[in-house]
Amino acid sequence: MSTYNAGQTATVIYQADPAVVQHLHGVRESLHHSCKPYLNHKVKVQTLDGMTHEGIIAGMDSKNMYLMVTVTMDSPRGFYNPYYKPYPGLGYPYPPYPGPVNNNVILPLVLFELLAISLI
């Protein structure tokens, strides 16, 4: 479903400078080529907004790095594993929380938002 009315032209409110776009493509490509050899290695990643994450590089594509991180109870972020079902069946389970909880989640990080990546 379109949100534009037929016959009206769209008003551009922002358009990236072509030089910036070209530079960002170069940064993204450089990061991709730098990180690809380190798949399955443990790294520490710092983002442009100051967040740091430690984990294992689980995968890469042209736009994202996928970092496998271990979630602990004192993690500052909330992560949700859509495949973890703590309550099998209907109603409240007995006993609660059957089996171990998988604390590893995949955190997608946008390549051009990364400030530093170091091996640990």
N, CA, C and O atoms as CSV, one atom per row, in Angstrom:
chain,resi,resn,atom,element,x,y,z
A,1,MET,N,N,0.847,-1.178,0.000
A,1,MET,CA,C,0.000,0.000,0.000
A,1,MET,C,C,0.890,1.239,0.000
A,1,MET,O,O,1.808,1.341,0.814
A,2,SER,N,N,0.632,2.159,-0.887
A,2,SER,CA,C,1.434,3.363,-1.021
A,2,SER,C,C,0.916,4.458,-0.095
A,2,SER,O,O,-0.288,4.595,0.122
A,3,THR,N,N,1.855,5.234,0.444
A,3,THR,CA,C,1.458,6.357,1.292
A,3,THR,C,C,1.460,7.667,0.521
A,3,THR,O,O,1.141,8.720,1.073
A,4,TYR,N,N,1.819,7.599,-0.755
A,4,TYR,CA,C,1.824,8.807,-1.589
A,4,TYR,C,C,0.502,8.931,-2.325
A,4,TYR,O,O,-0.077,7.935,-2.758
A,5,ASN,N,N,0.035,10.159,-2.459
A,5,ASN,CA,C,-1.162,10.408,-3.248
A,5,ASN,C,C,-0.777,10.475,-4.715
A,5,ASN,O,O,0.261,11.038,-5.063
A,6,ALA,N,N,-1.596,9.913,-5.564
A,6,ALA,CA,C,-1.336,9.953,-6.996
A,6,ALA,C,C,-1.348,11.395,-7.480
A,6,ALA,O,O,-2.224,12.173,-7.103
A,7,GLY,N,N,-0.386,11.749,-8.307
A,7,GLY,CA,C,-0.337,13.090,-8.858
A,7,GLY,C,C,0.512,14.056,-8.042
A,7,GLY,O,O,0.853,15.127,-8.545
A,8,GLN,N,N,0.864,13.724,-6.816
A,8,GLN,CA,C,1.711,14.593,-6.008
A,8,GLN,C,C,3.159,14.129,-6.117
A,8,GLN,O,O,3.435,12.930,-6.162
A,9,THR,N,N,4.073,15.081,-6.160
A,9,THR,CA,C,5.487,14.727,-6.186
A,9,THR,C,C,6.009,14.675,-4.755
A,9,THR,O,O,5.573,15.438,-3.893
A,10,ALA,N,N,6.943,13.770,-4.519
A,10,ALA,CA,C,7.523,13.610,-3.187
A,10,ALA,C,C,8.515,14.738,-2.929
A,10,ALA,O,O,9.299,15.097,-3.807
A,11,THR,N,N,8.479,15.286,-1.734
A,11,THR,CA,C,9.422,16.319,-1.337
A,11,THR,C,C,10.596,15.663,-0.638
A,11,THR,O,O,10.418,14.985,0.373
A,12,VAL,N,N,11.791,15.858,-1.168
A,12,VAL,CA,C,12.990,15.273,-0.584
A,12,VAL,C,C,13.372,16.096,0.641
A,12,VAL,O,O,13.568,17.308,0.548
A,13,ILE,N,N,13.476,15.428,1.795
A,13,ILE,CA,C,13.865,16.142,3.015
A,13,ILE,C,C,15.337,15.902,3.363
A,13,ILE,O,O,15.910,16.643,4.161
A,14,TYR,N,N,15.955,14.872,2.770
A,14,TYR,CA,C,17.382,14.633,2.960
A,14,TYR,C,C,17.894,13.819,1.798
A,14,TYR,O,O,17.238,12.880,1.346
A,15,GLN,N,N,19.065,14.180,1.317
A,15,GLN,CA,C,19.740,13.386,0.303
A,15,GLN,C,C,21.226,13.423,0.621
A,15,GLN,O,O,21.816,14.496,0.748
A,16,ALA,N,N,21.826,12.245,0.749
A,16,ALA,CA,C,23.238,12.153,1.103
A,16,ALA,C,C,24.104,12.714,-0.014
A,16,ALA,O,O,23.809,12.555,-1.199
A,17,ASP,N,N,25.180,13.374,0.395
A,17,ASP,CA,C,26.173,13.887,-0.544
A,17,ASP,C,C,26.806,12.696,-1.265
A,17,ASP,O,O,27.213,11.739,-0.606
A,18,PRO,N,N,26.901,12.724,-2.597
A,18,PRO,CA,C,27.474,11.590,-3.333
A,18,PRO,C,C,28.892,11.230,-2.874
A,18,PRO,O,O,29.262,10.056,-2.904
A,19,ALA,N,N,29.681,12.203,-2.457
A,19,ALA,CA,C,31.036,11.910,-1.968
A,19,ALA,C,C,30.978,11.119,-0.663
A,19,ALA,O,O,31.793,10.223,-0.441
A,20,VAL,N,N,30.021,11.448,0.196
A,20,VAL,CA,C,29.853,10.716,1.458
A,20,VAL,C,C,29.405,9.291,1.170
A,20,VAL,O,O,29.905,8.350,1.787
A,21,VAL,N,N,28.473,9.119,0.243
A,21,VAL,CA,C,27.993,7.787,-0.128
A,21,VAL,C,C,29.154,6.938,-0.638
A,21,VAL,O,O,29.303,5.781,-0.245
A,22,GLN,N,N,29.974,7.514,-1.513
A,22,GLN,CA,C,31.114,6.778,-2.052
A,22,GLN,C,C,32.093,6.412,-0.937
A,22,GLN,O,O,32.624,5.302,-0.919
A,23,HIS,N,N,32.335,7.342,-0.006
A,23,HIS,CA,C,33.243,7.075,1.110
A,23,HIS,C,C,32.693,5.951,2.001
A,23,HIS,O,O,33.446,5.065,2.406
A,24,LEU,N,N,31.388,5.980,2.309
A,24,LEU,CA,C,30.787,4.946,3.142
A,24,LEU,C,C,30.860,3.566,2.480
A,24,LEU,O,O,31.079,2.563,3.159
A,25,HIS,N,N,30.681,3.515,1.173
A,25,HIS,CA,C,30.824,2.241,0.464
A,25,HIS,C,C,32.252,1.719,0.605
A,25,HIS,O,O,32.462,0.522,0.796
A,26,GLY,N,N,33.222,2.610,0.513
A,26,GLY,CA,C,34.618,2.210,0.670
A,26,GLY,C,C,34.917,1.709,2.071
A,26,GLY,O,O,35.615,0.710,2.240
A,27,VAL,N,N,34.386,2.406,3.088
A,27,VAL,CA,C,34.582,1.985,4.479
A,27,VAL,C,C,33.958,0.619,4.705
A,27,VAL,O,O,34.575,-0.259,5.308
A,28,ARG,N,N,32.746,0.440,4.226
A,28,ARG,CA,C,32.053,-0.838,4.407
A,28,ARG,C,C,32.818,-1.975,3.727
A,28,ARG,O,O,32.963,-3.055,4.301
A,29,GLU,N,N,33.304,-1.739,2.514
A,29,GLU,CA,C,34.061,-2.762,1.794
A,29,GLU,C,C,35.378,-3.072,2.500
A,29,GLU,O,O,35.780,-4.232,2.588
A,30,SER,N,N,36.046,-2.037,3.001
A,30,SER,CA,C,37.303,-2.228,3.724
A,30,SER,C,C,37.103,-3.051,4.995
A,30,SER,O,O,37.878,-3.965,5.276
A,31,LEU,N,N,36.059,-2.724,5.762
A,31,LEU,CA,C,35.754,-3.483,6.977
A,31,LEU,C,C,35.418,-4.935,6.648
A,31,LEU,O,O,35.854,-5.852,7.344
A,32,HIS,N,N,34.658,-5.136,5.607
A,32,HIS,CA,C,34.278,-6.485,5.216
A,32,HIS,C,C,35.516,-7.318,4.902
A,32,HIS,O,O,35.642,-8.450,5.367
A,33,HIS,N,N,36.432,-6.751,4.108
A,33,HIS,CA,C,37.646,-7.484,3.736
A,33,HIS,C,C,38.588,-7.670,4.929
A,33,HIS,O,O,39.308,-8.667,4.994
A,34,SER,N,N,38.592,-6.729,5.865
A,34,SER,CA,C,39.457,-6.845,7.045
A,34,SER,C,C,38.951,-7.899,8.020
A,34,SER,O,O,39.753,-8.589,8.649
A,35,CYS,N,N,37.637,-8.035,8.157
A,35,CYS,CA,C,37.056,-8.928,9.167
A,35,CYS,C,C,36.814,-10.341,8.659
A,35,CYS,O,O,36.807,-11.279,9.456
A,36,LYS,N,N,36.618,-10.520,7.371
A,36,LYS,CA,C,36.279,-11.829,6.812
A,36,LYS,C,C,37.276,-12.919,7.206
A,36,LYS,O,O,36.837,-14.029,7.510
A,37,PRO,N,N,38.590,-12.674,7.221
A,37,PRO,CA,C,39.525,-13.738,7.610
A,37,PRO,C,C,39.416,-14.144,9.083
A,37,PRO,O,O,39.959,-15.175,9.480
A,38,TYR,N,N,38.724,-13.349,9.888
A,38,TYR,CA,C,38.644,-13.616,11.321
A,38,TYR,C,C,37.296,-14.203,11.746
A,38,TYR,O,O,36.919,-14.104,12.913
A,39,LEU,N,N,36.574,-14.810,10.808
A,39,LEU,CA,C,35.339,-15.511,11.160
A,39,LEU,C,C,35.662,-16.568,12.213
A,39,LEU,O,O,36.692,-17.237,12.133
A,40,ASN,N,N,34.783,-16.713,13.195
A,40,ASN,CA,C,34.926,-17.666,14.296
A,40,ASN,C,C,36.060,-17.314,15.260
A,40,ASN,O,O,36.498,-18.166,16.033
A,41,HIS,N,N,36.534,-16.079,15.225
A,41,HIS,CA,C,37.537,-15.606,16.185
A,41,HIS,C,C,36.846,-14.709,17.212
A,41,HIS,O,O,35.865,-14.030,16.910
A,42,LYS,N,N,37.383,-14.724,18.432
A,42,LYS,CA,C,36.830,-13.885,19.493
A,42,LYS,C,C,37.384,-12.468,19.341
A,42,LYS,O,O,38.591,-12.273,19.199
A,43,VAL,N,N,36.480,-11.481,19.373
A,43,VAL,CA,C,36.858,-10.087,19.175
A,43,VAL,C,C,36.152,-9.185,20.187
A,43,VAL,O,O,35.177,-9.573,20.830
A,44,LYS,N,N,36.678,-7.985,20.300
A,44,LYS,CA,C,36.029,-6.915,21.053
A,44,LYS,C,C,35.729,-5.818,20.033
A,44,LYS,O,O,36.613,-5.383,19.295
A,45,VAL,N,N,34.474,-5.381,20.002
A,45,VAL,CA,C,34.016,-4.411,19.013
A,45,VAL,C,C,33.534,-3.158,19.738
A,45,VAL,O,O,32.786,-3.242,20.712
A,46,GLN,N,N,33.966,-2.005,19.257
A,46,GLN,CA,C,33.469,-0.736,19.790
A,46,GLN,C,C,32.746,-0.016,18.659
A,46,GLN,O,O,33.266,0.106,17.550
A,47,THR,N,N,31.533,0.460,18.958
A,47,THR,CA,C,30.729,1.156,17.952
A,47,THR,C,C,30.943,2.667,18.062
A,47,THR,O,O,31.521,3.153,19.034
A,48,LEU,N,N,30.477,3.387,17.070
A,48,LEU,CA,C,30.625,4.845,17.061
A,48,LEU,C,C,29.934,5.513,18.246
A,48,LEU,O,O,30.373,6.570,18.697
A,49,ASP,N,N,28.868,4.915,18.752
A,49,ASP,CA,C,28.164,5.520,19.887
A,49,ASP,C,C,28.737,5.103,21.239
A,49,ASP,O,O,28.144,5.398,22.276
A,50,GLY,N,N,29.897,4.412,21.242
A,50,GLY,CA,C,30.593,4.095,22.481
A,50,GLY,C,C,30.276,2.742,23.088
A,50,GLY,O,O,30.880,2.382,24.099
A,51,MET,N,N,29.358,1.978,22.518
A,51,MET,CA,C,29.044,0.648,23.041
A,51,MET,C,C,30.182,-0.313,22.702
A,51,MET,O,O,30.757,-0.243,21.616
A,52,THR,N,N,30.503,-1.207,23.634
A,52,THR,CA,C,31.483,-2.248,23.356
A,52,THR,C,C,30.826,-3.606,23.529
A,52,THR,O,O,29.982,-3.799,24.404
A,53,HIS,N,N,31.223,-4.539,22.683
A,53,HIS,CA,C,30.682,-5.898,22.701
A,53,HIS,C,C,31.840,-6.864,22.529
A,53,HIS,O,O,32.743,-6.619,21.729
A,54,GLU,N,N,31.818,-7.954,23.272
A,54,GLU,CA,C,32.784,-9.031,23.106
A,54,GLU,C,C,32.038,-10.252,22.625
A,54,GLU,O,O,30.971,-10.588,23.140
A,55,GLY,N,N,32.606,-10.915,21.636
A,55,GLY,CA,C,31.959,-12.107,21.119
A,55,GLY,C,C,32.772,-12.716,19.998
A,55,GLY,O,O,33.930,-12.360,19.782
A,56,ILE,N,N,32.155,-13.630,19.297
A,56,ILE,CA,C,32.793,-14.348,18.201
A,56,ILE,C,C,32.129,-13.901,16.905
A,56,ILE,O,O,30.903,-13.836,16.814
A,57,ILE,N,N,32.956,-13.594,15.901
A,57,ILE,CA,C,32.395,-13.211,14.600
A,57,ILE,C,C,31.742,-14.446,13.996
A,57,ILE,O,O,32.427,-15.383,13.586
A,58,ALA,N,N,30.417,-14.441,13.944
A,58,ALA,CA,C,29.651,-15.588,13.461
A,58,ALA,C,C,29.399,-15.520,11.966
A,58,ALA,O,O,29.142,-16.547,11.337
A,59,GLY,N,N,29.467,-14.328,11.385
A,59,GLY,CA,C,29.209,-14.194,9.963
A,59,GLY,C,C,29.362,-12.762,9.504
A,59,GLY,O,O,29.439,-11.833,10.307
A,60,MET,N,N,29.402,-12.606,8.203
A,60,MET,CA,C,29.529,-11.289,7.571
A,60,MET,C,C,28.691,-11.307,6.303
A,60,MET,O,O,28.556,-12.336,5.641
A,61,ASP,N,N,28.133,-10.155,5.980
A,61,ASP,CA,C,27.585,-9.956,4.648
A,61,ASP,C,C,28.018,-8.571,4.202
A,61,ASP,O,O,28.875,-7.965,4.845
A,62,SER,N,N,27.458,-8.060,3.133
A,62,SER,CA,C,27.918,-6.782,2.597
A,62,SER,C,C,27.571,-5.591,3.475
A,62,SER,O,O,28.112,-4.505,3.266
A,63,LYS,N,N,26.680,-5.762,4.458
A,63,LYS,CA,C,26.260,-4.631,5.285
A,63,LYS,C,C,26.480,-4.843,6.774
A,63,LYS,O,O,26.619,-3.865,7.509
A,64,ASN,N,N,26.517,-6.084,7.245
A,64,ASN,CA,C,26.532,-6.361,8.681
A,64,ASN,C,C,27.617,-7.347,9.072
A,64,ASN,O,O,28.044,-8.187,8.280
A,65,MET,N,N,28.052,-7.219,10.327
A,65,MET,CA,C,28.848,-8.235,10.989
A,65,MET,C,C,27.918,-8.869,12.009
A,65,MET,O,O,27.209,-8.162,12.725
A,66,TYR,N,N,27.913,-10.192,12.083
A,66,TYR,CA,C,27.062,-10.900,13.028
A,66,TYR,C,C,27.953,-11.432,14.144
A,66,TYR,O,O,28.788,-12.309,13.924
A,67,LEU,N,N,27.765,-10.890,15.340
A,67,LEU,CA,C,28.599,-11.204,16.484
A,67,LEU,C,C,27.822,-12.097,17.445
A,67,LEU,O,O,26.746,-11.725,17.912
A,68,MET,N,N,28.373,-13.285,17.742
A,68,MET,CA,C,27.745,-14.168,18.718
A,68,MET,C,C,28.216,-13.722,20.100
A,68,MET,O,O,29.404,-13.794,20.415
A,69,VAL,N,N,27.274,-13.262,20.915
A,69,VAL,CA,C,27.590,-12.780,22.259
A,69,VAL,C,C,26.906,-13.669,23.282
A,69,VAL,O,O,25.856,-14.255,23.018
A,70,THR,N,N,27.519,-13.758,24.453
A,70,THR,CA,C,26.941,-14.508,25.555
A,70,THR,C,C,26.198,-13.532,26.443
A,70,THR,O,O,26.766,-12.540,26.900
A,71,VAL,N,N,24.935,-13.810,26.686
A,71,VAL,CA,C,24.097,-12.937,27.490
A,71,VAL,C,C,24.189,-13.379,28.941
A,71,VAL,O,O,24.014,-14.555,29.259
A,72,THR,N,N,24.465,-12.419,29.816
A,72,THR,CA,C,24.487,-12.681,31.250
A,72,THR,C,C,23.387,-11.862,31.901
A,72,THR,O,O,22.797,-10.987,31.267
A,73,MET,N,N,23.114,-12.142,33.154
A,73,MET,CA,C,22.052,-11.422,33.857
A,73,MET,C,C,22.389,-9.952,34.053
A,73,MET,O,O,21.484,-9.136,34.231
A,74,ASP,N,N,23.682,-9.592,34.024
A,74,ASP,CA,C,24.052,-8.200,34.235
A,74,ASP,C,C,24.283,-7.453,32.922
A,74,ASP,O,O,24.866,-6.369,32.924
A,75,SER,N,N,23.833,-8.021,31.800
A,75,SER,CA,C,23.982,-7.354,30.502
A,75,SER,C,C,23.150,-6.081,30.474
A,75,SER,O,O,22.001,-6.085,30.916
A,76,PRO,N,N,23.718,-4.983,29.955
A,76,PRO,CA,C,22.966,-3.737,29.901
A,76,PRO,C,C,21.883,-3.718,28.838
A,76,PRO,O,O,20.995,-2.866,28.886
A,77,ARG,N,N,21.931,-4.631,27.883
A,77,ARG,CA,C,20.935,-4.698,26.817
A,77,ARG,C,C,20.008,-5.865,27.037
A,77,ARG,O,O,20.346,-6.821,27.734
A,78,GLY,N,N,18.854,-5.783,26.448
A,78,GLY,CA,C,17.937,-6.912,26.476
A,78,GLY,C,C,18.005,-7.639,25.156
A,78,GLY,O,O,17.883,-7.014,24.102
A,79,PHE,N,N,18.198,-8.946,25.185
A,79,PHE,CA,C,18.221,-9.759,23.983
A,79,PHE,C,C,17.076,-10.745,24.058
A,79,PHE,O,O,16.690,-11.179,25.143
A,80,TYR,N,N,16.541,-11.096,22.919
A,80,TYR,CA,C,15.411,-12.017,22.867
A,80,TYR,C,C,15.734,-13.111,21.868
A,80,TYR,O,O,16.071,-12.821,20.720
A,81,ASN,N,N,15.640,-14.340,22.281
A,81,ASN,CA,C,15.839,-15.480,21.405
A,81,ASN,C,C,14.457,-16.009,21.025
A,81,ASN,O,O,13.793,-16.623,21.859
A,82,PRO,N,N,14.007,-15.787,19.787
A,82,PRO,CA,C,12.657,-16.203,19.407
A,82,PRO,C,C,12.478,-17.716,19.363
A,82,PRO,O,O,11.345,-18.197,19.341
A,83,TYR,N,N,13.578,-18.481,19.351
A,83,TYR,CA,C,13.482,-19.932,19.268
A,83,TYR,C,C,13.494,-20.596,20.636
A,83,TYR,O,O,13.261,-21.802,20.729
A,84,TYR,N,N,13.760,-19.844,21.704
A,84,TYR,CA,C,13.777,-20.399,23.050
A,84,TYR,C,C,12.361,-20.412,23.609
A,84,TYR,O,O,11.721,-19.366,23.719
A,85,LYS,N,N,11.883,-21.574,23.956
A,85,LYS,CA,C,10.529,-21.726,24.492
A,85,LYS,C,C,10.634,-22.267,25.921
A,85,LYS,O,O,10.716,-23.480,26.112
A,86,PRO,N,N,10.633,-21.384,26.927
A,86,PRO,CA,C,10.796,-21.867,28.296
A,86,PRO,C,C,9.562,-22.596,28.826
A,86,PRO,O,O,9.668,-23.338,29.802
A,87,TYR,N,N,8.392,-22.403,28.206
A,87,TYR,CA,C,7.159,-22.998,28.706
A,87,TYR,C,C,6.550,-23.909,27.650
A,87,TYR,O,O,5.727,-23.453,26.857
A,88,PRO,N,N,6.931,-25.189,27.617
A,88,PRO,CA,C,6.317,-26.082,26.629
A,88,PRO,C,C,4.877,-26.398,27.018
A,88,PRO,O,O,4.535,-26.437,28.200
A,89,GLY,N,N,4.076,-26.614,26.049
A,89,GLY,CA,C,2.686,-26.980,26.326
A,89,GLY,C,C,1.851,-25.785,26.744
A,89,GLY,O,O,2.249,-24.636,26.550
A,90,LEU,N,N,0.708,-26.059,27.309
A,90,LEU,CA,C,-0.212,-25.000,27.708
A,90,LEU,C,C,-0.072,-24.699,29.188
A,90,LEU,O,O,0.271,-25.580,29.976
A,91,GLY,N,N,-0.330,-23.485,29.558
A,91,GLY,CA,C,-0.355,-23.107,30.967
A,91,GLY,C,C,1.025,-22.984,31.581
A,91,GLY,O,O,2.038,-23.094,30.890
A,92,TYR,N,N,1.057,-22.761,32.855
A,92,TYR,CA,C,2.300,-22.595,33.603
A,92,TYR,C,C,2.964,-23.956,33.779
A,92,TYR,O,O,2.313,-24.908,34.209
A,93,PRO,N,N,4.252,-24.061,33.452
A,93,PRO,CA,C,4.902,-25.371,33.484
A,93,PRO,C,C,5.266,-25.810,34.899
A,93,PRO,O,O,5.428,-24.996,35.808
A,94,TYR,N,N,5.384,-27.098,35.044
A,94,TYR,CA,C,5.896,-27.660,36.285
A,94,TYR,C,C,6.895,-28.734,35.914
A,94,TYR,O,O,6.479,-29.688,35.257
A,95,PRO,N,N,8.149,-28.682,36.260
A,95,PRO,CA,C,8.831,-27.605,36.979
A,95,PRO,C,C,9.138,-26.438,36.040
A,95,PRO,O,O,9.195,-26.620,34.824
A,96,PRO,N,N,9.336,-25.245,36.596
A,96,PRO,CA,C,9.619,-24.085,35.741
A,96,PRO,C,C,10.992,-24.192,35.077
A,96,PRO,O,O,11.912,-24.804,35.621
A,97,TYR,N,N,11.112,-23.597,33.915
A,97,TYR,CA,C,12.342,-23.518,33.130
A,97,TYR,C,C,13.006,-24.878,32.948
A,97,TYR,O,O,14.092,-25.109,33.480
A,98,PRO,N,N,12.381,-25.765,32.216
A,98,PRO,CA,C,12.997,-27.071,31.999
A,98,PRO,C,C,14.209,-26.963,31.082
A,98,PRO,O,O,14.166,-26.269,30.067
A,99,GLY,N,N,15.269,-27.639,31.435
A,99,GLY,CA,C,16.460,-27.688,30.597
A,99,GLY,C,C,17.289,-26.428,30.654
A,99,GLY,O,O,16.869,-25.423,31.228
A,100,PRO,N,N,18.473,-26.482,30.056
A,100,PRO,CA,C,19.373,-25.330,30.085
A,100,PRO,C,C,18.915,-24.236,29.129
A,100,PRO,O,O,18.277,-24.508,28.112
A,101,VAL,N,N,19.243,-23.020,29.464
A,101,VAL,CA,C,18.925,-21.866,28.635
A,101,VAL,C,C,20.144,-21.564,27.779
A,101,VAL,O,O,21.262,-21.508,28.291
A,102,ASN,N,N,19.940,-21.369,26.476
A,102,ASN,CA,C,21.037,-21.012,25.588
A,102,ASN,C,C,21.285,-19.517,25.715
A,102,ASN,O,O,20.433,-18.712,25.338
A,103,ASN,N,N,22.441,-19.141,26.241
A,103,ASN,CA,C,22.748,-17.733,26.474
A,103,ASN,C,C,23.479,-17.081,25.314
A,103,ASN,O,O,23.867,-15.918,25.417
A,104,ASN,N,N,23.678,-17.791,24.217
A,104,ASN,CA,C,24.353,-17.212,23.066
A,104,ASN,C,C,23.313,-16.669,22.092
A,104,ASN,O,O,22.392,-17.376,21.684
A,105,VAL,N,N,23.480,-15.401,21.731
A,105,VAL,CA,C,22.597,-14.770,20.748
A,105,VAL,C,C,23.457,-14.116,19.685
A,105,VAL,O,O,24.632,-13.830,19.914
A,106,ILE,N,N,22.872,-13.880,18.528
A,106,ILE,CA,C,23.577,-13.224,17.433
A,106,ILE,C,C,23.178,-11.756,17.419
A,106,ILE,O,O,21.998,-11.414,17.336
A,107,LEU,N,N,24.189,-10.896,17.502
A,107,LEU,CA,C,23.984,-9.454,17.492
A,107,LEU,C,C,24.433,-8.914,16.139
A,107,LEU,O,O,25.628,-8.942,15.846
A,108,PRO,N,N,23.508,-8.417,15.297
A,108,PRO,CA,C,23.926,-7.831,14.021
A,108,PRO,C,C,24.448,-6.418,14.242
A,108,PRO,O,O,23.791,-5.603,14.890
A,109,LEU,N,N,25.614,-6.131,13.709
A,109,LEU,CA,C,26.223,-4.801,13.815
A,109,LEU,C,C,26.443,-4.257,12.413
A,109,LEU,O,O,27.023,-4.935,11.564
A,110,VAL,N,N,25.984,-3.040,12.166
A,110,VAL,CA,C,26.139,-2.402,10.858
A,110,VAL,C,C,27.608,-2.030,10.672
A,110,VAL,O,O,28.202,-1.391,11.541
A,111,LEU,N,N,28.194,-2.427,9.542
A,111,LEU,CA,C,29.631,-2.266,9.348
A,111,LEU,C,C,30.115,-0.825,9.474
A,111,LEU,O,O,31.144,-0.588,10.108
A,112,PHE,N,N,29.416,0.137,8.897
A,112,PHE,CA,C,29.938,1.506,8.941
A,112,PHE,C,C,29.689,2.198,10.267
A,112,PHE,O,O,30.053,3.364,10.416
A,113,GLU,N,N,29.080,1.524,11.243
A,113,GLU,CA,C,28.927,2.087,12.584
A,113,GLU,C,C,30.004,1.571,13.551
A,113,GLU,O,O,29.984,1.905,14.735
A,114,LEU,N,N,30.942,0.760,13.046
A,114,LEU,CA,C,31.971,0.195,13.900
A,114,LEU,C,C,33.173,1.136,13.959
A,114,LEU,O,O,33.631,1.642,12.934
A,115,LEU,N,N,33.674,1.360,15.172
A,115,LEU,CA,C,34.818,2.240,15.372
A,115,LEU,C,C,36.103,1.444,15.467
A,115,LEU,O,O,37.105,1.822,14.860
A,116,ALA,N,N,36.100,0.348,16.217
A,116,ALA,CA,C,37.297,-0.457,16.400
A,116,ALA,C,C,36.914,-1.906,16.599
A,116,ALA,O,O,35.895,-2.219,17.214
A,117,ILE,N,N,37.752,-2.788,16.066
A,117,ILE,CA,C,37.595,-4.227,16.249
A,117,ILE,C,C,38.971,-4.781,16.615
A,117,ILE,O,O,39.943,-4.561,15.891
A,118,SER,N,N,39.055,-5.496,17.733
A,118,SER,CA,C,40.349,-6.057,18.128
A,118,SER,C,C,40.171,-7.507,18.520
A,118,SER,O,O,39.138,-7.898,19.062
A,119,LEU,N,N,41.207,-8.312,18.234
A,119,LEU,CA,C,41.204,-9.722,18.613
A,119,LEU,C,C,41.439,-9.824,20.114
A,119,LEU,O,O,42.238,-9.075,20.676
A,120,ILE,N,N,40.736,-10.757,20.765
A,120,ILE,CA,C,40.981,-10.986,22.199
A,120,ILE,C,C,41.206,-12.468,22.434
A,120,ILE,O,O,41.431,-12.886,23.570
